[in-house]
Amino acid sequence: MPGSRRRSNKNDKQAAGAPAWMTTYGDLITQVLIFFVLLFSLSSVDQKKFDMAMLSLQGSLGIIEGGMTLSEGDFIEAGDAGSFLISAEEQREFELLEEKIQKIIDEDNIGGVQVNLDERGLVVRFVEGVLFDSGKADIRNDAKEILDKLAPLLIESHRQIRIEGHTDNLPIHTSEFPSNWELSTARAVNVVKYMIERHNLSPYIISAAGYSEYRPIAPNDSEKNRALNRRVDIIILKSASEAEEPK
């Protein structure tokens, strides 16, 4: 019958096209992928965690490639996914803090001080002659002015601060410092005490560590390199879970 043929043609047209819900589904997939690309571009992402997050996302949407399977252990925890945003925010905070400290160094033309970001956090590095005289652990008077300018930024960071003392491999044998262990530790402790007593920095957020000659940043094979190793580092630490001991 003519009427039946017309109804049959109408049904054929609907079958030939994609279902209406596919448009919404496609938009959703596009938006989710854009979101992950944005997070990736804004943060220092652990590649393994990012890959796992993408794989978990694909699995939940039913688009895993043929032959691939996910076990329970393959899924990242919810807290790990949120770390992408936290990492990006933390990175911006450290970069801004680095700029402020570098501005102080440049404006006052302070030599022998470097500031850089590493896996532990923001490191403000002083070579030996800036804070201390050779073989001594008393903070120089002119160095106190530098610490006075850094202290407000340390307080405003609301982060854990670690002061590290380091030496070269040349032994010291004095009544005050029988070895480099005592010298490196005394220097770090004196900086901590100055920050607490002079600037009311909370003792709960600042600590001291002496590493003697055992964390060199250059080979101890020349006076130039040994001078690099004789240093004090003020480290504004990253989140506690990410902060690491120096290597």
N, C-alpha and C positions, 0 to 999 in steps of 0.2 A: 504494500500500500504506500502511496506517496507520503502520507503523514509519517509512517514508520521510518521511511528512508530519511526524511528530514531530521528526525530525532537521532538516528544513527550517525548522521554526518556531524551533528553538534557534539556528540560524545567523542567522536574520533578527533575533533579539533582539540578538545580538552586533554585527551590522552597524549597528543603530540607534543604539547608544551610542558615545561617544568612546573611542578606544584607551586602554588602561591607562597607556601611557607619557606621555600628555598631562598627567596629574596631576602627575607628577614634573617634567615640562617647565615647567608653569605655576608650580610652587613655585620652581624655579630662577630663572625670570624675575623673580618677585616679590622674591626675596632679593637678586638683583643690583641691581635698581632701588632697593631700600631702602639698599643699600650706597652707591650713588652719591649718593642724597639726603643720607645722613649725612655723606659727605665734603664735599658742597657746603655744608652747614649749618655745618661746623666750620672752614672755611677761606675765605680770600679768593681765590676761584677766578677765573682768567682765563676769561671767558665763552666766548671763541672756542675755547679748548682744551677746555673742558667740553663744548661742543656737539660738537666733533670726537670726543671720547671716547665720548659717547653714540651718535653715529652709527656709530662703529667697532664698538661693542658690538652695536648692532642688526644691523649687517651680518654679524657673526660668528654671530649667532643666527638669521639668515635672516628678519628681520622688518622690512626696509626698506620704506617706503611705495612704492607704485607710481609709476614715473616717475623715481625717484631712483637715481643710480648713484654709486659710489665709485671714484675713481682711486687709484693708489698714493700720490700726494702728499697725499691727504686724510687718511691715517691719521697719528695722532700717534705719536711715538716712545715707547718704554716708559718712558724717564726722565721724560717729561712727565706721564704718568699718576701716577707716584710723587710728583710735586711737589705733588699735592693734600695728602697727609699731611704732607710736609715743611713746607708753607706753614702748615698749621694748628698744628703744633708750634712753629714759629718765631714765629708770632703770639702764642701763649700765653707764650713766653719773654719776648718784648718787653713784653707787658702786665704781667707780673710785675715786670720790671725797672723799668718806668715807675712802678709803685706804690711800689717801694722808694725811688726817687729823689724822688718827690713827697712821700713821708713825711719825708725829710730836710729838704726845703724847708719843709714845713709846721711841723715840730717846732722848727726853728731860726728860723722866721719870716723867711726869706730873701726879700727883695724883689728885683725885677728879674731873676728867673730863671724860665724857663718850660720845661716838658718836654712833648714831644708826638711822636707817631709820624707819619712821612710815608713817601714811596716809597723814601727812602734808608735809613731805619732809625729809631732813637730819637734825637731831637735835644734836647740840653740847651742852652738858649739864654741867654746872659748879655748884658744891655745893657752899654754901655760903662762906666758908673760902678761896676759890681760888681767887675770884675776889674782895671780900669785907670783911672787918672786921665786926663782929657782930654788928647789929644795925646801920651800916654806909652805905653810898652810894657813897663814894669816891673810885675810882678804886685803888687797891693796886699797888705799883710801880712794883713789880715782876710780877703781873698779866698783866701789859701792854706789857711785853715781849711776853707773850702767844698770846695776841690779835694781836701784830705786825706780828706774824708768820701766823696767820689765815687770816689776812686781804687780802693778795694777792689771796688766794684761793676763798675768797668771791667775790672779784672783777672779777676774771676769770670765775666764774660760770655764770655770766650774768643773775642772777635770783634775784627775790625779796627776801629780808632778813628781818626777823622779830625778834626783841629782846624782850624776855618776862621775866619779873620779877615776882617771886613767893615767898611767905613767908609761915611760919607755922601759926597755929591758936592762938599763944600766942600774946596778944595785945601789942602794943608799944605806949607809950604816952610821946613824947618829944616835945620841941618847934619846932624842925626841922621836925619831923615826927609824927603828931598827931595820925596816924593810920597806919596799914599795907598797906593801899592803897597808901599812899604817899611814903612809903619806897620802895615798889616793883616797883612803876612807876619811881621813881628817879633813881633807879639802872639801869633799862632798858634804860632810857633816857641818862644817863651818858655814857653807852656803845655806844649808837648810836652817840652821840656827839664826842666821841673819834675816832670812825671810820671815821666820816666825816671830822673832823678837822685835824687829824693826817695822815690819809691815803686817803683823797679826795674821799671817797666813796660817790656816788651820793645820795643826800637826797631823790631823787625820787624812789630809790629802797630799802631803808631801813626805818624801822618803829619801834616804841617802844610801848609796852603794859605792863601794870601792872595789875596783877590778884589777888593781896593780898593773902588771904588764900584759895581762892575758886577754885583752880585747883590743888588739892593735888595729888601726885602720890603714897602716902602711908597714912595709917590712922595716925592721930595725937594723938596716944595713948602711945607714948614712945619718949624719947629724940632721940633715933636712927632714928625713923621714921620722927620725926619733922625735923631733920637735912636733911633728903632727900628732904623734901618739901621746904626748904630754898635754892632756886636755881635760876640761870639765864640760860635761854635757848637761844642759837643762832640758828635760824631755817632758813635753805636754802629751800625756798618753792618750791613745785612742781608747775606745770602749774596752773595759777590762778583759773581755773575752778575746780581743784582738791584739792586746799589747803583748809584746814578746821581749825576752831578755836579749841584750845585744849579742851578736855573733862575732 
